Amino acid sequence: MYLDTGEKQECFGCEACVQVCEKDAVRMLEDEEGFRYPVIDTDRCIGCGLCRHVCPYGNTMQNTVQKYVWGGYHLDPGVRFDSTSGGAFSAIAETFCDENYAVFGAEAKGLLVFHSYITDIREVHRFQKSKYSQSNIGHSYRQCKEFLKEGKKVLFSGTPCQIAGLKKYLGNCDQERLLTVEVICEGVPSPLYMQKYECHLKKKYGCGIDAIDYRYTGKSLFASGRWDFEAEKTDISERRDETGRREQGDVQYADKRVRKKTIKRDRWVNPFWSIWLDHLMSRPSCYQCQFTTTDRAADITLGDLWGVHLYCPELYGRNGGASLVVCNTENGKDLFKKASKMMYGHELNLEEALKYQGPMYKHISENPMRGEFMHDLEGAMDYQSLNKKWAKRPTIRLLISKYIWGNRQKVAWWNIRNPKKKGSGA
């Protein structure tokens, strides 16, 4: 394991080792790539070995029971719009949180992503939307354990490695009132890339990022504002002087006016997606991830219902987003069957669904050019030069496929050919 070998591919960044140390002898520090790894303070360490005991590397708990697989979307259009895909997480959380509960999830403020909890389901929006950055767990594992000991019901959501870290940390703690929900993960990117993007915005507009929505489903330049045509939406507070001129760089004005500015970039022309999906900047452990298997540690696995237009177009629902739900335990299955009353959809075949969910059964492959890319990212190369060198421009064929003959047109054609099998258009 990493604490003994120093091999970075052996550390997922789950932070279980930090949480379990009662002497606070383990802390997370960023390396040159921006990823966080545990470091032991030898002056504080008493050699108890708990940090090694809770490490999930090579020692995960997996559920091998028969899966219950479901596809569909939330019946409330508002919930669906505020979600990354079909709003399944909201339905699960609302069903679970009847009384004496706590919900843990990843929350974002600017570029900072961290785990926190709520005890009022009306605040669940804080955990909606995908955050393409590994969250700082903080004290969430400890807090979860304390809540369980107090008799509270706890819903804990996170990436597969975070759920594995939580399970190892809890150990023999009574988990009867715990429900774990994981997202299908395709690797976490280096935070240095978005930091470089923020530096670019500061130079251009004089301010950093207030909020970022990686998968915005509202209106954008080319897209019609729906699930297949997501955009990245960045909100900034643009500062101007009393004459209305933009504040540049470090120049300061005594009399400032702040204007909200939103920048939208459609997915297929966004350099972030090109570079990340080329597997040039993921955490080293993601290239050897042990959690990319159908035997999952969480009660419920959630993701986008990719391939919906190909094998279950009746669940497309006017391109508003659809969720894939995989229940890995009886506890997860029982809870979701209650939650599904808030949703439109039906049971699916696991093998069919897996055809379009690579991260459910195989880890990503490391791009042989990763080292060169990370050298440029870590160095003085500016954001625009980095993208010019490494981001691939979309082909005409891809743009036609997405914007002209897209999934909506394919589903419409399917409905014409199968008039008796049309699904809900809500």
Secondary structure, 3 states (H helix, E strand, C coil): CHHHHCCHHHCCCCCHHHHHCCCCCEEEEECCCCCEEEEECCCCCCCCCHHHHCCCCCCCCCCCCCCEEEEEEECCHHHHHHCCCCCHHHHHHHHHCCCCEEEEEEEEECCEEEEEEECCHHHHHHHCCCCCCCCECCCHHHHHHHHHHCCCEEEEEECHHHHHHHHHHHCCCCCCCEEEEEECCCCCECHHHHHHHHHHHHHHHCCCEEEEEEEECCCCCCCCCCHHHCEEEEEEEEEECCCCCECCCCCCCCCCEEEEEEEEEEHHHCHHHHHHHCCCCECHHHHHCCCCCCCCCCCEEEEECCCHHHHCHHHCHHHCCCEEEEECCHHHHHHHHHHHHHEEEEECCHHHHHCCCHHHCCCCCCCCCHHHHHHHHHCCCCHHHHHHHHCCCCCHHHHHHHHHCCHHHHHHHHHHHCHHHCCCCC
